Amino acid sequence: MSRDPHGKLGNTELALAYELHTAGYNWHHIASGLGISVHYLRARIRQAERQGLR
């Protein structure tokens, strides 16, 4: 998964995070498992919802 301390998140990880959240997992647990901040994860999800995956 993401090893970048600043939270670089690829489309694969982003899609996985979204699927886990829709399955009932908490954003904090997902972000922790990916090694990124929950704020960055939620911002990337919002961006993907507006602009799509790139």
C-alpha positions as a Markdown table, in Angstrom:
| # | Residue | x | y | z |
|---|---|---|---|---|
| 1 | Met | 0.0 | 0.0 | 0.0 |
| 2 | Ser | 1.0 | 3.6 | 0.4 |
| 3 | Arg | 4.5 | 4.1 | 1.8 |
| 4 | Asp | 4.7 | 7.8 | 1.2 |
| 5 | Pro | 4.6 | 9.6 | 4.6 |
| 6 | His | 2.8 | 12.5 | 2.9 |
| 7 | Gly | -0.1 | 10.3 | 1.9 |
| 8 | Lys | 0.3 | 9.6 | -1.8 |
| 9 | Leu | -2.7 | 7.5 | -2.7 |
| 10 | Gly | -3.2 | 5.7 | -6.0 |
| 11 | Asn | -6.5 | 4.9 | -7.7 |
| 12 | Thr | -6.3 | 1.2 | -6.6 |
| 13 | Glu | -6.0 | 2.2 | -2.9 |
| 14 | Leu | -8.6 | 4.9 | -3.3 |
| 15 | Ala | -11.1 | 2.4 | -4.8 |
| 16 | Leu | -10.4 | -0.1 | -2.1 |
| 17 | Ala | -10.9 | 2.5 | 0.6 |
| 18 | Tyr | -14.2 | 3.5 | -0.9 |
| 19 | Glu | -15.4 | -0.1 | -1.1 |
| 20 | Leu | -14.4 | -0.8 | 2.5 |
| 21 | His | -16.2 | 2.3 | 3.6 |
| 22 | Thr | -19.4 | 1.3 | 1.8 |
| 23 | Ala | -19.1 | -2.2 | 3.4 |
| 24 | Gly | -19.2 | -0.5 | 6.8 |
| 25 | Tyr | -15.6 | 0.1 | 7.8 |
| 26 | Asn | -14.6 | 3.4 | 9.6 |
| 27 | Trp | -12.6 | 6.0 | 7.7 |
| 28 | His | -10.1 | 6.1 | 10.5 |
| 29 | His | -9.4 | 2.3 | 10.4 |
| 30 | Ile | -9.1 | 2.4 | 6.6 |
| 31 | Ala | -6.6 | 5.3 | 6.7 |
| 32 | Ser | -4.6 | 3.7 | 9.4 |
| 33 | Gly | -4.3 | 0.5 | 7.3 |
| 34 | Leu | -3.2 | 2.4 | 4.3 |
| 35 | Gly | -0.7 | 4.4 | 6.3 |
| 36 | Ile | -2.2 | 7.8 | 5.5 |
| 37 | Ser | -4.1 | 10.5 | 7.4 |
| 38 | Val | -7.9 | 10.3 | 7.6 |
| 39 | His | -8.1 | 13.9 | 6.5 |
| 40 | Tyr | -6.1 | 13.2 | 3.3 |
| 41 | Leu | -8.2 | 10.1 | 2.6 |
| 42 | Arg | -11.5 | 11.9 | 2.9 |
| 43 | Ala | -10.3 | 14.8 | 0.8 |
| 44 | Arg | -9.2 | 12.4 | -2.0 |
| 45 | Ile | -12.5 | 10.6 | -1.8 |
| 46 | Arg | -14.4 | 13.9 | -2.2 |
| 47 | Gln | -12.1 | 14.9 | -5.1 |
| 48 | Ala | -12.8 | 11.5 | -6.8 |
| 49 | Glu | -16.5 | 11.9 | -6.3 |
| 50 | Arg | -16.4 | 15.3 | -8.0 |
| 51 | Gln | -13.8 | 14.7 | -10.8 |
| 52 | Gly | -13.7 | 10.9 | -11.1 |
| 53 | Leu | -10.6 | 8.7 | -10.8 |
| 54 | Arg | -7.5 | 9.9 | -12.8 |
